[in-house]
Amino acid sequence: MKRYLKGGVAVIAAGLLAAGCGYFADHKAHAPQIPSAPTISPSLKPQTPNAPGAVPAPASVAASQAAAAAAAPPAPSGRTNYGVASNWLCRPGLANNPCEVNIDATMVKADGSTTIEKFTGNPNAPIDCFYVYPTVSLDPFTQSDLVPGPEELNVVKAQLARLGSQCRIFAPMYRQFSLGALRARMSGGGEVPVRGTPMDANNDVDDAWDWYMANENKGRGVVILGHSQGSGQIMRLIAAKVDGKPAQQRLVSAIVMGFSLMVPKGQDVGGTFKNIPVCKAADQTGCAISFSSFRSNIPPSETAMFGLSRDGMEAVCTNPAALGGGAAQAKAYWSTGDKTWVAGKKVTTPFVVTPGLTTTECVRDGAHHYLKVTFNADPNDPRIDDPGTDVMANGKPDPGWGLHLNDANIAMGDLVDVLAKQSAAWTKAHP
């Protein structure tokens, strides 16, 4: 198990470094939901590495993280107290909760007609969601602080808040390896100041989970989900603390987006997770959903890290729109941004739904198993033809990254539907 977790993270680290120049140079223009200025609090002092005796980090020690951390000698570092509300990005009862904001959507049909879809969360949802966010922090240090910036607020708005119709949401701040550090490094702007070690991120996620289980779970079912670096963290967490452990009885599902969850070829269990199978139906519980998305006309390059099978193991792809297999129309929720969604009309909601425009299907192509995304464009209708946000390299979509920035957007409506069915099935089985 550790072998495949380590391998996946190392591949992602290599990809970050290889693709970084194009991505970090272009992402501001092509992903306006991600800011490009650091959000470090000037009042915070740099954090020091982990305390003696802390458990070393196996899965999410990316090669680039280790190199940065090596510049500073080990020294004691404090653990994060998740009994303190401010150490959570989202949690029930949190003041100014960024998962309880306006996420209404405008439905734009092919004929150009529009309707407003209002969103209402469910504070009494019968299950919980525990979420770890992707690499977004623009703090100018190797590891981020615990102060939410616009980038953390925006990512939970896009990737998580809509699930609040089906689950209570728990999303800890954690000292992740920062996007700001990678951008600074790729720009050639000098050494990035070292703050902490990669073990701080692992310890934070573990401590947040332990606090949640001890204080909030109370026998409830829980969905564990993440994206990119966050998916690496939840895979490590689940393998260590859930898979084959008593906590597995509480697992409604695991949702691993933008990372390669592995299984032996031809099997549904036995790779990254030893006892948690791949989901095959929307009302199946105790299972895992995983996918990485690429355009139908820009498949992954041979070296693309997402969806890459290796060493007799195959990357899992489960289509949230059709867990049983095959192609289906996806219920995508796009961040409105500054795009023109329909000719002659201005969209004022933060999200847009484009029914019938997007079709998804899990496919195998060479060593890759991935979610193929087709935009059913009609140049003669007034609606946008291509809502995707690519990771760009030298001004072109990067086939090594695909639609990584949109993994959650593409699947969001279908994940809401899946969680509704899984929640009903889990609560029925656990009265």
N, C-alpha and C positions, 0 to 999 in steps of 0.2 A: 504494500500500500504506500509506504513512504517513498519508494522508488518512483512511483508514478506521480505523486504529488510534487516531489522535487523536480522531476523532469518537466512537468507542465509549467511550473513557475520559472525554471531556468529558460525555457523556450520563450516565454512571454518577456522575460527580462532582455534576452537577446533581441527580440523583435522591437522592444521599446527603443533600444539603443540604435538599432539599424535603421528604423523608420523615423527616428525622432526628429531629424532636421526638417523633413517635409511636414510632418504632422504638427509639430510645435510652431513652425513658421506660419502654417496655413489655417490652423484650427479656429482662430478667432473669427476669420471671415466666414468660414463654412459651418461653424457651430456657435452662433451668437449666444446660446444659452450658457456657454462656459466663459467666464471672464478671463482676462489675461493679466490682471494685476494682482500681486500678492495680497493676502488678507491677514498677514501676521500682526498680532497685537504688539505694539512697541513696549508695552509694560511687562511682557512675559520674558522671563529669563530662560536661556537655553536649558533644555532638560538633559540630564545625564543618563548614561546607559544603565542597564538593568542591575538589580541588586544581586550580590553573591547568592548562589543557590537557586536563582530563578530558572525555570525550565527553558532550555534552549529552543529556538524556533526551527522546526523542520521544514514546513511546507512553503512559507512565503518569504524565505530568504533569497531574494532575487540576486543575481550576480552583481548587478549595478549597486544594489543596496549594500551588499557585503563590502564592496570596494570602497564605498563612501564611509561606511562605519569604521573601516580599518584605519582611517586617518586619526582616530582618537582612541587612546587606551581605555580599556574597560574601567568603569567607575560605577558606584552605586546609583540606582535610579528608583524613584518611587513608583508604586502601583497606583492606579487610578481608582478612586472610590466611586462606584456607580450608585451608591446610595445618595449621592449629590445630584440633584436634578439637572444642574447645568452641564453635566458630563454626558447628557443624552441629547441627541439631535431631535429625536421624536420619542415621546413617551406619553401615555395617557395622563391627563392632568397637567401637562407641562404648559407654562405660560408662553404665549406667542409661539405655539407649536407650528413649525413649518410644514407639518403633514396635515394641518387643518386650515388650509388656505383655499382661495378660489381656484378650482381646477375645472370650471365649466368648459364645455367644448362646443364649437360650431360644426354641425354636420353639413358638409358640402357635397351635394349629389352631383352626378355626372352632368345633369342638365343645368347646373349652376344654381339651383334652388338651395336655400340654406334654412336650417332650423337650429335653435339653441338647445343644447343638452345640459341641463342643470345637474350638478353633482351634490350628493348628500352622503356624508359618512355615517357609519353606524357605531357609536360609542359602546353599544351593548353587543357587539359581534361575539359569537360563541367561541371563536378561536383567535389566536394571536399570530402576528408576523414578526419575526426577528430578522432584521436586514442589516447587511454590511455594504456600504457604498463603495463605488469604484475609485480609481485614482483621479482625484479632482483637486486636491489641495494645492494652492499656489504659494504656500509659505516658502520663503527662500532658504530652507534648511533641508537636510536629508529626511527628517521625519517631521510631520506636521505637529501643530499644537492641538489643543482641544477646544479652540474657539471657533464656532461656525462662521464661515464667510459666505459671500454670495454663491460661491461654487457648491458648497455643501447644501445650502438652502435650495438651490435650483435643482440639484440632482435628485433630492427626495421628492420634490414637486413633480418631476418628470417620471421617475422610476418607481415610486412607492406610494404616494398619497392616495392614488385612486384605489388601491387595494384596501383602503380604510372603509370601504363599503362592505367588506367581508371579514376583516380581522382588526383587532386592536394592534397598533403599530408600536414596535420598539426598535429604535435605531440609535446605537451608541456612537458618539464621537470616538475616534481612535487615532493614535499617532501613526498614521499611515506614511508610507514612502511617498513623498509629495511630487505632484506634477510640476510644481514650481521648481523643484530641484532639478528634475530632468530637463525642463526647458532651459534653465540657466546653463546646465552642463552642455546641452546640445548647441547652444549659441556660441560656445567658446568664451564665455564671459568670466572665466576664472573658476577657482575652486568653490564649491558650495559648502557653506559652513555645516559642520557635523553637529547634529543635535540628536542624542539618543542612539538607539540601534534598532534594527528590524525586529528584535525581540519585544520592543515596546508595543508594536502593533499587535503582535500575537497575544501578549499578556493582556492588552486592553480588551480585545475581542473575547478572550477566555473569561476575564473578570466580569465583563458585562453580561455574558451568558450565565455565568454562575450566579450573579446577583439576580438576574431575571428568574432563573429557576427557583431560587430560594425565596424570593419575595413576591413574585407576580404570577408565576405559572399556575400554582394551586390545582394541578391536575388537568389543566386545559390543553387542548391540542394546539400545536404550533407549526407554522410554516417557516422554514429557515431559507432565506434567499439572499442573493448578492449578485454583483456584476463585476467582471474583470478582476482587479485586485481584491475586491470584496468577495468574489466567488472563490478565489484562492483561499481566502480566510475561512469561508464557511465550509469548504471541503476539508480543510485541516481540522476545524472545530468539530465537524460531524464525525470524522474518522476517529478523533480522539475521545469525544465525550458523548456521542449519541449512538453510533453504529455498534450494535451488539451490546449496548449498555441499557440500563433501566430507562434512560431518557428516550430510547427509541419508541417506547410505548406511547409517547406524547407526540411523535412526529406525524403531522398531517402530510407534509411533503417537503422536499428540498428542491429549490429552483436555482440552478446554476447557469447564469447567463454570461456569455462572452468569455468562456473558459472551457477547457476540455476535461469533462468527466469521462473516465475510462471504464470500459468493461471488456472482458475477453471476447474476441470475435465470435459472433453467433450466440452470445449469451446476454442476459439482462442484469446480471449481478456478478460480483466477484472481482472487480477491479479496484477502483478508488474506494468504493464501499463494499464491504464483505457481505452485508446482510440487508442492504436496501436496494430493491430492484428498480428498474426503469419503469416509469408510469406508461401504461398502455391504454388507459381509459380515464375520462375526466372524473369519474366517481371512485377511482382507486386511491387508496390512502397508504401512507407509510412508504412512498415511492419517490423517485427523483425525476425531475424534468431538467433537460439541459439542451442548449442550442447556441450556435454562433451564426450570424447571418451574413450572407454575401449576395450581391446582385446576380440575377440570372445571366446577365451579359458580361459580368466581370467575376468569374469564379475565382476561388483562392489560388494564389500562386503556389508553386511547389513548396516554397519555404514558409507559407502562411502558418502562423502558430495556432490559430483558432480552428478547432475541428480536425486537428491533425492526429491521425492514428499512428501508432509506433509500437515496436517491441511485442508484436502479437496481440496488442490491445487496440480496441477501436474507440474513437471518440463517440460519445453518445450524441444523437440528435433526436429530439422529440419535438414535433410540431405542435405548439400550443393550440393551434386552430384545429388540429386533427391528430390527437394523441394515438389513435389507432393506426395511423399511417395515411399516406396519400396527400394530395393537394387540397387546399381549402382557402377561401377568402379570409384574410386576416382582419381583425378588428383593431387596426392601428390607431393610436392617439399621438398625433404629431404636435411638437411644440410649435406654436404659431410663428415665433421669430419675426423676421422681416420679409417673408415670402409673400408673393401674390397668389392667393389660394384660388380665387375665382375672379374672372375678368369683371371689372366694374363694381366690385364690392370690397369693403374693408372688413376684415375679421377682427373683432375686438376681444374675443375670449382668449385665454392663454393656450388653449389646445384646439386642434382641428381633427375631425373624423372624416374620412373619405371613403364611404362604402363602395365596395366593388373594385377599388383601384389596386389593391395589393393582394397577391396570391402567394402563399408560402407552401413549401414542400421540402421534406428532408431528402437529400440526395447524396450519393457516393460518387466521388470523382477522384480517381487516383488514390492517394493516401488520406483524403479528406472526407469527412462525413459532416454535412453542414445544412443549414436552413437556407434554401434557395428562395430568394425574394424576387418576384416578378411584378413590375408595375404595368398594369393594363392600360397604357396610355392611349388616348384618343385625341389627336391634335385638332380635331374639329369641334370638340366640346369646350366650354368655357372654363372647365376646372383644370387645376394644375396637373401636369403630366407626371412630374417626378418630385415627390416630396422628400426623398432621401437626403441624409446628411452624411457624406462620405468622409473618411479620414483621407486627407490629401497629402500627396508627396510630389513636390516640384510642380504644383498646379494641376495634377491629375489624380483621379481616385486611385488609392493604393490597394492593389489586390492582395497585399499581405494583411490588411486590416478589414477590408470589406465595409459592411455597414455596422461596425462595432459600436459607433456612437448611438445607433438607433435600435440596438437589440431589444431593449425594454419597450421602446415606443411601438415597434412593430407588433409585439406580442401582447401589449397591455390589456386590450379589451378581452382577449381570449383568456389571459391569466385570471382576470376578474371572474369570468364565467367558470373556469376550472376550479378556482377557490370556492366559489359558491357551491358547486357540486361536491367537492371534497369535504367542505365544512359540514354539509348535510349528512354525508356518509359517515364522517368521523363522529359527529354528535349522536347519530342514531346508534352507532356501535358502542358509544360510551355515555349512556344516559346518566 
